Amino acid sequence: MNGRDRNPSSVIWKDPRMPASPSTARAINDRLALRLLQDEGPLTAGQLKTLTGLSRPTVADLVERLQGSGLVHVVGESGAERRGPNARLYALVADRAHLAALDVRTHGVCLVVADLLGQTLAEATLPVEPDAGTGPAVEQVVALLERTAKEAGAERLHSVAVGAPGLIDPASGELRDTSGLPAWHRELVRVLAQRLPAAVLVENETNLAAVAEQRLGAARGQDTFVLMWLGQGIGAAVVLDGEVRRGASGGAGEIGFMPVPGTSGLPSATGCDGGFHELAHAGAVARLAAEYGRPGGAEEAVRDADGPFLDALAERLAIGAASVVAVLDPGLIVLGGELGHAGGQLLASRVRRALSALTPLATEVRPSALGDGAVLSGALLTARDAAQDELFGPKA
């Protein structure tokens, strides 16, 4: 096969025009072995040889190197193999780096501290009152993170990933100043970067949910899909060829602003009233539910819905989905956010049926598999990837 072999047991990208130097080959092989130890758990040298296709001496050398670097250690022996070097079980050193992930919402934050394997060591939540003030709100969150890290035995955090509503500037990587969102969101990221001896990353919450759904949930194994976030706000994450696409200004996926039929007018540069948001956000869904005799909150109404109400809601959601499909042809739409998850397969199947009447492009529709935890899971994956990119060396 020319170019990059996608078989995970392959070792090196073979390009006869640019052969890898010995040092580059070692780094690539080391990283491959580390990824296998990450994904497959403790392995013997013999198992690493089989999975990588490397020679026995090469595997022995890389295991010795990785042990010397403090990334790998012996955790036991495999009873299925003869005693000796090949019977030793090697694993990643989980406490080689500690990570933190934060899901920042309008009125609070959830966070988790984990090890290099992504195993949760401690977690916490904190409500933030609307009138708390920017400085006090930031101090509350930072203190919570520091306290939780200490409880987890993480004296020093390596990478911290923050998921927040709003746009991320693709040039600076910073959370942009967005009207309607608390000022403490932007200030929190700045203070974390100043106070912590860690790499601090920030990403839009919907994009992080898509990362989690792709790696662990409803879009697992899919290189191209769109996650539609249905909640108090409306948005989308666009994943094309395995990469989250943010757009020239960081605004890819702002589907709440899409002009669609059935609204009171047109959206504007300063507000999404008149756009798809007007049809699909939680308040609109609650009002639609009330029309069908289902008073109460939107999430409750969607979770316990009957046929006529779900059909009406599905038709609304299909209008926005059809515009997305016409432009991107993603093949898969995941319904995320609290409403997408609450609706489950009953809502997803109805949206798929309504969507098929609006577009000739075959599109599967699935509910989120991770629900409200998708943002935090995506943030933790992002923090882990950042730590591993630094510790594991060059990618193949």
Secondary structure, DSSP 8 states (H G I E B T S, - for coil): --S----TT------TTS---HHHHHHHHHHHHHHHHHHH-SB-HHHHHHHH---HHHHHHHHHHHHHTTSEEEEEE-TTS-SSGGGEEEEE-GGGSEEEEEEEETTEEEEEEEETT--EEEEEEEE--TTS-HHHHHHHHHHHHHHHHHHTT-SSEEEEEEEESS-B-TTT--B---TTS-HHHHHHHHHHHHHSSSEEEEEEHHHHHHHHHHHHSTTTT-SSEEEEEESSSEEEEEEETTEEE--SSS-TT-GGG-B-TTSSS--BTTB-TTBHHHHHSHHHHHHHHHHTT--S-HHHHHHT--HHHHHHHHHHHHHHHHHHHHHH--SEEEEEHHHHHHHHHHHHHHHHHHHHTT-SS--EEEE-SSGGGHHHHHHHHHHHHHHHHHHH-S--
